[in-house]
Amino acid sequence: MANKNNTKEEPIEKQLWKAADKLRKNIDAAEYKHVVLGLIFLRYISDAFEELYNKLKSGQGEYAGADPEDKDEYKAEHVFFVPEIARWSYLQSKAKLPTIGKEIDNAMEAIEKDNPSLKDVLPKVYARGNLDPTNLGGLIDLIGNVALGEAKDRSADVLGHVFEYFLGEFALAEGKKGGQFYTPRSVVELLVEMLEPYKGRVFDPCCGSGGMFVQSEKFVDNHQGKVNDISIYGQESNQTTWRLCKMNLAIRGIDSTMVKWNNEGSFLNDAHKDLKADFVIANPPFNDSDWSGDLLRNDGRWKYGVPPSGNANYAWIQHFLYHLTPSGIAGFVLAKGSLTSKTSGEGEIRKELIEARLVDCIVNLPAKLFLNTQIPACLWFLSRDKSNGGYRNRTDEILFIDARNEGYLINRRTRELGAEDIQKIADTYHNWRNSDGKYEDIKGFCNSTSIEKVRELDYVLTPGRYVGLPDEEDDFDFKERFTSLQAEFEAQLKEEERLNAVILENLKKVKLG
């Protein structure tokens, strides 16, 4: 009985993941994610279509005289029109046929034809030979059972949550490659909680599968704000990832009109040249050496110094600043080396950023948060107006937070930040930044440091240099610890000498024998 109860209590997204993974068989996770996520998306737009279709068909109230097959009726309500051969009920009736793969590919093509905003977005991979029709039919039945019963009324929310959960699970399954399209949810939540994008334009010029945008909308919604008060702008250079992003946003009902793709990327082909955003939220590639820096030596974005052609870190920083409004704030992930590097003029650029009073807060992150790299990471927060911007004047200060000890391991290779960790870090920043905040330095965790002090330490921004050691470590006795280690080392040497003597003695016996 206990096992049955546990099964019932397991969240629907976890049950679905386990069932879908069993049907994967010999298909690589990188390929399989498009199969599964495409079907979840298809189910979502079909549900939304059928809900409006039934209202139009009833012809009651504002829908009197409406034609349920008129595409303009759906366009007016921001609902995708789904042709008959692509409706979920039709596909479910064909699920057991050996031709089901071709039926789904045809459905995807028909949807794209009737909805120009989805052109080249949907996967058409279902008729491939390595995808068994029986397993595909099983997937359709599985996804068809989502949002039954009480959940039917909120099927969009359920399917959106399932889509997001599956993105994370596929990223874990793909490991390093998965990290290229997915920023761990806890990192995204931390960035958004710290930035608080309640109102204005939110920009991510390397947006991956759109997690920053989804979390920003969630943040506004969770804090009783108006989702329509924020608008999103994005760019992605990988077309496959861009497709995932467009589906991820559509299933959340988020307008992705201004999320652009081009294979040249944000540096060479800035899709939003004239955009000035209120918030920049991003996780650019770490230490990217292939960013075409040699072609951009005289670019107008490099106001604080020309970034080295072999590393894009400081190019990204200045790209973000270029796109901020005079009171805008940016929060982004970078390799920890960006806090100390002096290679090829990076130290001088960092000095200029600090002296321009743009650096607001630096957060040292725990290890093992990211799937695609073991490179230590940090968060930068830049503010265009530290003198006001709705907060207290902190012009000559920088907040340092050392969060290396926060979070917990979810497996041997991966760490997550829990809700309490995120709240602790975000509250520290808000209490420091807000005029009515009750901020205090905490040894080993956070320190509000003067620009003068940063100048003395040669513009190094590593939090550990400023927050010091926790109180319990203040009485650390170096001499005592050194003596202890020396004794351990000498004891180990003696033991090795003893073992070597035994081995030599045994070898002599062997030779004599």
N, C-alpha and C positions, 0 to 999 in steps of 0.2 A: 504493500500500500504506500509506503514512504516514497518508493521510487516513482510511482505514478504521480504522486503529488509534486515531486520535484520536477517532473517532466512538464506538468501543467504550468508550474510557476516560471519555467524558463521563458524569457522574452521571445516573442514571435520571430524577431530578426535572427536570433541565434538558432532557433529550430529550423528556420528556412535555410540558413547558411549551411548547417550540417547536412540537410537533405540535398541541397543543390550541389554541395561538394562531392557527395556520394555519386551523383550522376556525371561528374566530370570525367571519370575514367582516365583515358590516355591523353586528354587535352591539356595543354599547358595553361597555367593560370592566367598568363598575360593575354592569351587568345580567348579563354573561356569567359573572362570578365565582360567582354563586349557582347557575348551571347546572352549572358544572364541580365546584365544591366539594360541591354536593349529591350528585353522582354518586360522587365519591370517598368521601363519607360512607356512601352506600348500599352501595358495594362493601365498605367496612370492616365494617359491622354484619352484612352477609350472610356474609362470611368467618367472623366470630366465631360467628355462629349455626350455620353449617354444620359447624364444627369440633365444637361441643357436640352438635349434632344427630346426627352420626355416632357419637359416644361413647354417646349415649342409645340409639341404634338398635342398637348392637352388644350392649347389655345385659350387659356384662361388669363384674365387680367391683362397685364401688359403684353402678354404673348398672343392675344387674340388675333386671328388671321395670319399668324406666322407660318412660314414654310420650314419644317424641320430639316429639309435637305438643301436649304439656301445657305451657302458658305458665308455670306455677309452677316447673317444672324450670329454666327459663332465668332467672327472677327470682332464684332461690336462688343462681345462679352469677354474678349481676350481668351477664348477657348479654341484649341486646335480642332479643325474640321477633320473627322476621320471617315474616309470612304468605306462603303459597306464591306469590301474584301479585307479591310484592316481592323474591323471592329473585333473586340476580344471574343464576343460570343460566337462570331463566325469562325475565328481561328481555333477556339476551343472545340468546336464541333468537328474540326479537321485534325485534331491533335494525334489521333491514332493512325492516320494515313502515312504511308511511306513518303509521300510528297510534301509533308508538312514544312520541311526546310524551304522549299521553293515558294510555298504559300506565304511564309513569313517575309522572305526577301521581297516578294511582290507587294506585300502590305507596306513595308518600309518605303519602297519606291513610290507607292500611291500616296502615302502621307506627305512625303517630301514634295510631290508634284502639286498637291493642294495647299501646302503651307510653305511658302517661299523662305520663311525664316529658319526652316529646318533643312534647307537644301545642303546636301553633303554632310549632314550631321549624323544621321541614323546608320547603324551597322547593317550590312547586307552580307552576312557570313553564314547564314543558316542552312544553305544547300551544299555546303562543303562536305567532302567525303568522309572527313574524320569526325563528323558530328552524327552520331547514331540517331535515326529518326525516333526510335523508341525512347531514348533518353531525352530527346528534345520534347517529345510528347509529355514525358514525365515532368519536365520543367514547367511546361504550360499549365499542367494540372496543379503543380505546386504553387506557382505564382497566382493562379486563378483562385486559390483558396485564401489568399491574403484578404484581410478586411471583411471577413464574413460576420454575420450576426451583428452584434452591437457596434463593431468597428466600421460597418459599412458607411455610416454617416461621416466618418472621418477618414475615409480610405486614402485621401490625398496626403494627409499627415502621416498615416501609417506607411504608405508606399515611399514617401519622401525619406522617412527615417530608415526604412529598409535599404533604400538606394545608398544613403550615406554610410550606413553600417557595412554594406557590401563593399563599397569603395575602400574602406579601411581594412577589411579582411583580405581583399585581393592584394592590397599594397603589402600587407604582412606576408602573404603567400609568395609574392614576387620578390620580397626582400629588397635588394639594392635597386632594382629596376622600378619597383613599386614606389620608392621614395621620389622618383622623378615626376610623378603626377599627384602625389598625395603628401600634404604636410600633416603630421600627427595632430589629431583633434585637440589634444590638451594644449599644444603649443599655439594653435589657432585661437582657442578659447582664451588663453592668457593674453595674447596680443589684443584681442578685441575687448576683453574686460578692462585692460589698462587704458586703451585708447578711448573707449566709450563713444562710438560713432552714432550718436542719437539723430543727427540731422546734417544733411549736406551731401557732397559728392565723395564717394569712396572709390579709390583707385588701386588696382593691383596690376602692374605691368608685366608680371610673370605669373599668371593666375592659376596655372595647373588645372585641376578639376573643379575649381571654384569654391573651395572650402572657406576662404576668407569672406566671400560674399554671403554664403549661407549663414555663417556664424554671425556676421554683422546684422543680418535681418533678424536672426533669432534673438540677438541681444536687444534690439529695439523692441521686439515683440514681448520679450520676457520682462522688460522694464516699463510696460504699459505705454510705450511710445507709438508713433504712427509710422508704419513701415514705408508708406509713400513719402515720408520726409527724407528718405535717403535714396540716392540714385547711384548706380554702379557703373564703373568703367574698367575695362580690362584688356589685356593683350596676352596672347600665348603663341609661341613659335612652333610648337609640336601640334600638328593637325589632329592626331589621334587623341591627344590630351584635351585639345580644344573641343572636340566632339563630346567627350565625357563631361566637360564643363557646361556646355550648352544644355545637355540633357539633365544634369544635376540641378541647374538653375530653373529649367522649365518645370521639372517635377515639384519644385518648391514654389512655383508661381512667381518667380523673380524675372523681371524683364532683362534679357541678356542682349538687347539690341546693340549696346555699346561695348560688347565683349568681342574683340576682333582677333582674327588669326592672320598672320603672314609668316612665312618661313624664314624671313630675314631677322625677325626679332625686334625688340624695343629700341636697341641702340641704333641699328642701321635704318630701320623703317618705323619710326614712332607713329603709331596709329592715332595718337591723341595729342598731336603737337601743341595745340592751343589750350589744352585742358589745365585748369588750376583746381586742384582737389583740396577738400577740407581735411581728408584723411588719406594717407597712403599706408596700406597694409600689405606686406610682401615677404616671401621666402625665396630669394633669388638663388641660383646655383652657387655653391661655395667655391671660392677661389677659381672662378672660370677663366681659363687661359685662352679660350677660343671665342672671344667676343668681338673680334675685328677691330681691336683698339688702334692698330696701325692706320686704319682708314679714317680715324676720327680725331686725329691729333689736334685739330683746330676747332673742334666743336664748341658751340656757344654754351653748352651745359657745364663745361669744366671751369666754373667760376672760382673754385678754391684750389685749383691745381690740376694739371693733366695727369690722369690715372695711368699707371703702367700698362703696356699692351699685353703683359703676361698675367694680369690678374684684374678681374672686373669689379672687385669689392668696392673700391672707391669711385668707380664709374656708376655703379648702382646707387650709392649714397647720393651722388650729385644729380643723378637722374630723378631720384625721388624728390630732392629739394627743388629742382627745376619745376616740378609739377605741383608744388604746394602753394596755396593761397598765402597772403601775408600773415594770416593767423593760423595756418594749417599745421597739423601734427603728423609725423610719420613714425610708424613702428614696424620694425622688420628684423629678420633673422640674418646673421652673418657668422662666418667662421670666427672663432675666438682670436685667431691671429690678427684680425683687423684692428684689435685694441692696442697692439704693441708694434706692429710691423713698421719698419723704416725703409723697406726695400723700394728702390726706384721712385723716391719722392712721396711715398705713402705717409711717412711721418710728418712731412711738411703740410700735406693736405689735412691730416688729422689736427695738426696745430691750428691751421686756419679755421677749421670748423669750430674748434673749442674757443678760440679767441673771438670768433663772430657770435659767440653765445648761442649756438644752435643746438648743442648737445644737452639734452634734458635729463636722460636717465640711461643707465647701462645695467643690464641684468645678465649675470653669469648663469648659464643653464647647466643642469645635470648632464652627465654623460649618458649615452645609449638612448636618447630620445628619438633620434632620426633613423629611418630604415636604410637610407642609401649611403650613409657615411658614418664613420667613427670619429670624424674630425670634431673637436670640441666646439661648441656653438655659444652664441650670446645674442641678446636682443639689444638693439639700439632704439632709442626714442629721441627724435629730433623735433624741436618746436621753433617755428618761425618767429614767434613773439613770446619770449619768456618773461617779458615785463608785465604782461597783462593776459590777453587772450581768455579772459573770464576766470583767471586763476590769480594766485598771489605773485608778486614780483620775485622771481628766483633767477634773475639775470646772471648773477655771479656765482651760481651754485650748480652742481651736478649731483644727482642722486645715484649712488652705487648700491646695487643689491646683489649679494652672493647667494644664489639659490642652488648651488651644486649639491647640497645635501637633501634637497626636497624630492618628493616623488617616491615611486615604488616600482619594483620590477614586475612586469607581467609575464615575462619568460626570461630565459638566460641572457638574451641579447637585447631586450627592449625594456625601456623604462617609460613610465607615464607620470604626469603630474595629476594628482587627485584634485577634487573640487576644493578641498581645504587649502592645498598648496597654492592653487590659482588665486583664491580669495586673499590669502596671506600676502602674496606678492603684489597683487593689484591694490589692495587696501593700503599697503605701505606707500606705493606711488601716489595714490589719491590723497592720503593724509599729508604727505609732503608737499604736494602740488596745490592743494586747496587752501584758501585763506583761513578757513575754520577747522582745518585738519589738526589732529592731535598726534603729530609726528615726533618720534624720538629715535635717535641712533641706537642700534642694537649691535653690540660687538659680535663680529663673526657673521653678521647678516646684512646690515644696511648702514650707510653713512652718507650724510649730506656734506659734500666737500666743496670748499671754495675753489674758484678758478686759480687763485694764487697757489694753492697746494698742488693742483694738477700741473701747473706750470713748473713748480719745484721738482716734480717727478718726471719732468721731460715729456709731458703730454701722453703718458701711458694711461690707458683707461681700464686696466684690469681691476675689477672690483676688489679682489683679494688684497691689493695694495693699499686700499683705503678703509675697508671694514674691520681689519685686524682679526685677532683670534677671539673665539667665544670666551666669556668670563672664566669658565672652568679650565681653560687652557692657558690663562694668563700667568699662572704660577709654574709654567713649564721650566724645569731646571735643565738647561743644556748640558752642564758639566756632569750632572748625575746621569743623564741619559747617555752621554758619550761614554762614560766609564762603564755603564751597564752593557752597551753594545760591544765595547772593546773586550770585556770579559767573555761575552757570548762568542765572539769571533775567535779568541784564543782557545776557548774550550773546544770549538769546532775543529780548529787546526790540530789540536792534540788528538782528537778522536780520529781524524783522517790519517794522522801519522801512525796511530795504533793499528788501524785497519790495513794500511800499506805494509806494515811490518808483518802482520798475520799473513797477508797475501804472498809476500816474498818468502816467508818460511814455508808455506804450503808448496810454492813453486820449487823450492829446493828439494823438498821431499819427493815431488813428482820426478824430478831429474835423477835423484839418487835411485829411485825405484826402477 
